[in-house]
Amino acid sequence: MPLRAKVATSVSKTAAALSRAAGRGDGSVIGGWLGLKIDPDLLAHLASGRAVALISGTNGKTTTTRLAAAAVSHIGRVATNSFGANMPTGHTSALAKAGTTPFAVLEVDEHYLARVIDATNPRVVALLNLSRDQLDRAKEVAMMAQLWRDALAGHPEVRVVANADDPMVVWAAEGSGQQVTWFSAGQRWHDDSFVCPQSGHPIERGNGDWWCTGCPLRRPRPHWRVEDEGVVDSRGDWHLVKLQLPGQVNLGNAATALAVAAEFGVRPIEALPHLATVASVAGRYAQVDRDGRNVRLLLAKNPASWLEAFDMAEQAPTLLSVNARDPDGLDTSWLYDVNFAPLRDRPVLITGDRALDLAVRLEVNGVPFRHVRTFDEAIQAVPPGRLEVIANYTAFQDIRAELDRVN
């Protein structure tokens, strides 16, 4: 690397280490920010010489990145932003911290995908899904699909792994001109893809298929797909997938990770034992024992991910926590896009900065609940055994910090 890039790398690593030592976080943001201030091309310098995979989407990208990095590690050391800092500052910090590695698997915020493709010249880009998120500031779903389509069209050398079940993703990927590897992980959230992004006509669905009623856009035949408790690969071979992570959605994330790893030459039979080692992802799915209660943490940040969280949660007392701070998005109207009816058959507690907004929504959905002001109060309000916690981003971090403090 040029001398300027070497200095910037050293400063980035030192700043991140100081941040961690001071207990101010993992240093992913400050380290990358300082490095890029010294050398604006630092990310490109750090990515040079590595085979890079980028993974982007509204939901599931942190978990899929963790699984894909584990799979690719079968053939060599992998740099990855495992704590979820998914903007260029985080990517820069992760690559600087990792030192020289032959591979990198990076989670990318969907808004920054075009910029990161330009900087890293990736071997493969995985497109997971697109749905509404942070309504007060995020782009509309169709606008995001257009940005992805334009970004990929400028890089015909990139291999694309894309979700065949999401019409927005299919339209973005097909416009790239590349040969696309399609995966089917199952998609239960359809509310952001009723209208074709190409023609504006309605999209119809049936028997696991979808198609536009006014143009040729339709679901492509997937090369990889979830089937029963396993994954069928591009050759048609079925593989049993054993994960420590809960829910059908994580089986889909595993299928995506296997498809990404295959682009690096890693066979499913080689990758699967590595996937089975992943027990928690940046605190998500973590289980902590507290006063006789086994607390499991689930992150849900938008309507699509709340739907999946309900599927993952056991039939046990459940604490819901919602904030509306800057990282969450300030608009809580998305609560009315979530169907909370699956929670009617269990004790429900609510907390968080916007607990009253949540209370009104649960009343509308006919879900009985109890309001608790603190996490300690929630612990004392349920009997010994499992307590499921479903929280949006900063609420999740608050509860995680409380558990870390006590334990």
N, C-alpha and C positions, 0 to 999 in steps of 0.2 A: 504493500500500500504506500501511497505518497506519505511524506513526513507529516503533513497536516492531518491526514486521516489517522496516522498512528498516535499523534498527540490527542486527537479527539477521542479515540478509542480508550486511551489510558484515563482521560478525564471522566469519560462515561462510566467506566468500571469503578473508579474511585468514588465518584459521587453516589453511585448505587450502593456500594458497600457501606459508605458512611450513613446513608439513609437507613439501611437495615440495622446497623449498629446502634443508631439513635432511636430505634423503635418507631420510625416514621413511615413504615411500609417496606415493600420489597425493593424500592428504588428503581422500578422499571421505567417510570415516567421521567423523573428528574435526571437519571443517567442518560437516557436517550435525548432528552431536550438539550442538555448541555453539549452532548456530542454533536448534535446537528447544528447547534449555534456556531460551533467552531468550524465544522465542515458540513455544509448543506448536502454534500454528496456522500456522506458517511455510510448511509444504508446501502447504497449501491456498491461501495468499496467492500463493505463487510459481507455482502451477499455473493460477490464475485468468487468464482471457484467452487461454490456449493451447488448441489442439486436441491432446488427449493420447491416445496409444495405450499400453496396458499389455500386456506380453507375459509370460506365466507358464507354468510347467510344471516337471517334474522335470529334464528334459534338453533341451538345445538352445536355451535361452532367451537366453543371451548372444550366440550366433551369429545367431539369428533377429532379435534386437533390432538388432544391428549392420547386418544386411542391410536390415531395414525402415527404419531411420533413413537409410540410404543412398538407398533408393528414395524416401522422402518428401522428401528434400532437393531433389528435382527441382522442387518448388514453393515452397521457402523454407527458411530456417535451422531446424535441428532441435536441440533440447536432448536429450541422451541420457547415460545412465550407462554409457559405453563400457568402463569398467574392471571392470564386473560387481558394483559395490556395490549390491546389489539390495533393501536394506531402506530404510525411510523416511529414515534418516540419509543414505544414498547418494543417494536421489532429491532430497532437499533440497539437498545439496551440488551435485549436477549442475545443477539448475535455477538455483541462485544463481550458479554459475560461468558459465553460458551467457548470463546477462543476458536481455534481451527477445528472445524468438523466437516466431514464430507457432505452432510445432509442438513437441511433445515425444514421444519414443518411449522408454519406460522398461521395463527388465527388472525383474520383481518376483518376489521369493521367494514360492513358493506359499503359505507360511504367512501372509504379510502381505497377500495380495491384497485381502481384504475391507477392511482398514484403508486401503489405498492407493486403492481405488475411492472410498471415502467422502471422502478428502481431495482427490482430483484431479478428480473428476467427468469421467471419460474419455469420449472419443467412441467408442472401440472397445477391447475387451478380447480378446486372443488367448489361447486355451487350447491348449497344445501336447500334453501327455501327463501321466500320473501313474504313477509306479512307486516301488518301495521305495528308500529312501535314508536313510543315517545311522540305522541301526536302533536305536541306543541312545537316541535322543531324538526322532526325527521321528514324526509321526502316521502311523497306518496309512493305506493308500491310500484305502480306502472312507471313512474319516473326513475325509480331505482333500477328496474329491469332495463330501461333504455340506457342508463349509464353503464351497466354491466355489458350490454350488447355492444355498445360503442368501444368500450375498453378492450374487449376480446377481439373485436374486428381489427384492431391495430396490432395484434400480436398473433399472427397465424401459426407461429411455431409452437405456441403453448398447447399442451394437451389439456382437454377439459373433461372433468368428471362431473356429471350434473344429474339432478333429481328429475326423473321422468314423470313424477306425480304432481309436480307444480307447474301449471301452465306458464306462469311468469318466468320461471327459470328456464323452461324449454325454449320459450321465445328468445330469451337472451342468449342462450347457448347456441341455438341453431343459426342465429345471425352472425356468429363468429366466423363461419367458414371452415372451422376445424372439424376433424373427426372427433365426435363426442362419445365418451363412454357413459352410458346411462345406467343409473341405479334406481331401484324402487325400494324405498324404505317404509312405504305406507304413509299417508298424509290425511289426518282426520280434520284438519282445519282448512275449510274451503272458502271462508267468507271474504277473502281478498282476491279471489280469482273466479268470480262469476262472469266476468266480461273479458273477451279476448283482447290482448294488448295489440294485436295486429289489425283486426278489422272492427273491433268494437261490438261484435255480435255476441250473443249469449254463449256460454260454455255449458255443454250438457255432460252429465256423468252417468255411468251405469256399468255394473259388473266389473268394477275396478278400472274402467277405462274413462277417458274424457276426450272431448273433441269440440272444436268450434263449429257453430252452426252456419257460419258465413264465409269461412276460408279453410285452406288445407291444414291449418295448425291442429295437431292432435297428439295424444300421448304416444311417444316413441316406444318401441319394444325395449325393455331394459336388458342390459347385459348382466347385471348383478341384481339380485332381489332377495328379500326376506321371505322365508318359507318355513312355517311351523316354528321350531326353536333354533333355526339355523339360517344359513345364507347359501344361496345357489350362485356359483361363480360364473364367469364368462364362458367357461367350457361346459357348463351344465352340471357340474359336480356339486353335491350338497355337502355342507360342512356344519356340524353341530357347533354352536357358539355358546360357551359358558362364560358368563360375566359376573362380576361382583356388583355391577351397577344395576339398579332396578328398572323395570318397565319395558314395554314394547318399543318405546322411542329409542332406547339405548341399543336395542338390537339393530334398529335402523342405522344408528350412528356407527355401530360396529361394521355393518355392511359397507357403509361409505368409506370407513377407514381401510377396510380390506381392498376396496377398489383403488383407493389412492396408493396404498402400498404396492399393489400389483404394477403400477406405473413405474416403480423403482425396481421391479424384478423380484419382489417378495411374494412367495406363494402363500395362499391362505393357510396351508398346513404348517408353515413356518411362522406366520403372524399370529395365529390364534392363541398360542401359549402366552405371548406378550400381552395380548388384550386382556387375558384373564387376570393379570397382575394389577390392573387398574381398579382401585377401590374407592377413590375419592378424587374429585377434580376441583381444585381451588376451593376446597371446603364443601362443595356440593356433594350430596349423598352421604356426607360424613355422619357417623353415629357416635354420640357421646353419652356416657352414663352420668346422670345427675340426680341425687337424692332418690335412688330407686327407679328412676324413669330413664328409659332408653330413648334419647332424643335424636331424631334423624332430620337433617336439614335439606330442604328442596328449594331451589331457586326458581321463581316464576316471574317474568318481567313484563309480559304482554298476554293478550287473550290466548294465543296459540300455545304458549308455554304453560299457562295455568291449566288448560285442558289436559296437557300431557302430565302435569304434576298430579292432578286428581287420579289419573290412571296409575301412577307410580305409588301413591300413598296407600298404606294398608287401612283396613277398617279399624281405625283406632282414633282416640281423641286427637284433634287436629287444631293447631294454632295457626291463624292467618295473620300476617303482618304486612301493612302497606304504608309506605312513605311516599312523598312527592317532592323529594329534593332534586337538585339539579341533575345528578346522574340517572335518576329514575324517569325524568320528564315531569313537568309540573301539572299536566292535565290528567285527572283521574277518571275522565268520562269513559275510558276503555273498560272500566269495571262492568259497564252495562253490556259489553260484548262477551262477557264470560258467563257461562251457565253454571251456577253454583249448586244446582239441584243434586249432583252426585254426593254432596256432603250432608244431605238431610238425615241419613241413617247413622250419624256418629255425633258425639259431643264436639261442638265447635267453639273455639275461643278466638277473639280478635284483639289486636293491639296495633301499635304504630301511630305515626303522626296523623294519618288519615283514617283512623279507625272508624270515625263517625260516617265518612263516605262509604266505607265498607259495610257498616251497619245498615245503612239505608238500602244498599244493594241486596244484602242478604234478606232483609224484610221483604223486598219486592219478590225475591225468589222463594220465599217461604222456608228459609233455613233458620232454625233456632240457633241462638248463639249467646255467649257470655263475654262481656267486655272486661279485659284485664289491663291494668295500666303498666305492668312490668313483666319481664320474663319470669322472675321469681314467683310472682303471683300466679302465672300460668302453670308453673311446675307444681305449686301447691294445690291447684284447682283440679288436677287430674290424678287418678289412682296410679300406683306403681305399674310399670309396663311401658309400652311404646307410646311416645308422643311424636306425631308427625308435625313438622314445622314447614309451612309454605310461605315464602316471603319474597317481596320484590327486592331490587338490588341493595339499596342502602339499609333497608330493614333486615335483610339477610346478613349484611356485614355487622350491624349492631348486635344481633343475636349471636353471631359467630364470635365476636369480640368478648361478649359476656361469658360464653362458654369457655373460651381460651383463658380468660382472666381467672375464673374459678378453678379450672383444671390445671 
